[in-house]
Amino acid sequence: MTAALCAAFAAVAATANAAEIAFASRSDFTEISLNIRDTYNANPDQIVLDVTLSQDAQQRMLAATTAALEQDLTLLIDGKPVSTTHVKNAIDAPQLQISMSRQLAIDLLPNLLGVGNGANPSAIPPAMPSAAAAAIAAPASNPEPLFPAPPVEAQPQQVVPPTVTDSAQEATAAMPDSGAAMPPMLPLPAVPPDLGAAPAAEPTPSAAPQEAVMAPAVVAVESPAPPLPLVPAQPQVARWATGAWLPTSATPSPYAEIYPGDAVAISAHSINALTCNQARTHVLESSPQQVRLAIDQNSSCVINKIQVGQLRISPSATPGKVVISLYSPGDDMNGAPASEGSYQRKP
């Protein structure tokens, strides 16, 4: 028993000391991109959120990942836990790619669009039926009938209201004949019914029993769905490597703003060239020193007559230029590339 108690206290302490970093979508995200559908995603139930952090949020991310090295770090957006990742190194980049479930993306969408009011719909109690609310609000010392009775002229003789077992003819005979048509009377209960009690079963129910009308409706409460597993965020292409790049050996055309040669356009998820039509990519490494990308097996990409399987982008000493190394499928990324050249950013 002592060992079990020690293990329980250790688990509670570890949970309490778990590292967290919270972001507010309105103030911490300067750019937001939501990828709703990705045909090549292995998990179609996951939504990918690409965000650009503000300067303050980037500094907080750097401080949080530095303090949580070799630990689990939980990311929260607008108070909702989104993902938990084991921190391998400090993150000092403005871009983040966050994977989340579709239901969590639906919950965060109003805040991401800037139309959320911050209210928690689940905390608002369901509306009470008007008849039940009126009956509860009425004081117990002065009960009021739920159905108003029509005005009845006072008669000297005693009138006995018909019961549910009386026939229509007997009820008509018991009513006094005052010479004018009198609207039918509804029997009034002497004491207001208990709304919390179950309706009593009658052997022969009437056409419209009052107990069935006043009985509170039974609402089925659904149990909350279990939380989905948190998916670690995937690495992103560094901003300095994205954009349209032109070979430095190409010469401008005098007839149009085009350059002969194989220009390359690199985005967060794909590569485009003359014979490389929006080829899907996977980020293998992204750092200030280099970016390594792998072409999806279902995509065909040919650049400079090279069937590209992977490519490496390195920054150049000259601002606005990079070195792009092309590797064929099966080549060693640590060896010599199949083709390599200097590229400049398209103005």
Sequence and secondary structure as in RCSB ss.txt:
>XXXX:A:sequence
MTAALCAAFAAVAATANAAEIAFASRSDFTEISLNIRDTYNANPDQIVLDVTLSQDAQQRMLAATTAALEQDLTL
LIDGKPVSTTHVKNAIDAPQLQISMSRQLAIDLLPNLLGVGNGANPSAIPPAMPSAAAAAIAAPASNPEPLFPAP
PVEAQPQQVVPPTVTDSAQEATAAMPDSGAAMPPMLPLPAVPPDLGAAPAAEPTPSAAPQEAVMAPAVVAVESPA
PPLPLVPAQPQVARWATGAWLPTSATPSPYAEIYPGDAVAISAHSINALTCNQARTHVLESSPQQVRLAIDQNSS
CVINKIQVGQLRISPSATPGKVVISLYSPGDDMNGAPASEGSYQRKP
>XXXX:A:secstr
 HHHHHHHHHHHHHHHT EEEEE HHHHEEEEEEE   TT S TTEEEEEEEE HHHHHHHHHHHHHTTTSEEEE
EETTEEEEEEE  S    SEEEEEEEHHHHHHHHHHHTT      GGGS     HHHHHHHHS TTS   SS   
     SS      TTS HHHHHHHS   SS         SS   TTS     SS  SS HHHHHS          
             GGG EEEEETT    SSSS  SS  EEE SSEEEETBEEEEEEEEEEE SS EEEEE TT  
 EETTEE SEEEEEE SSTTEEEEEEE TT  TTS  SEEEEEEE  
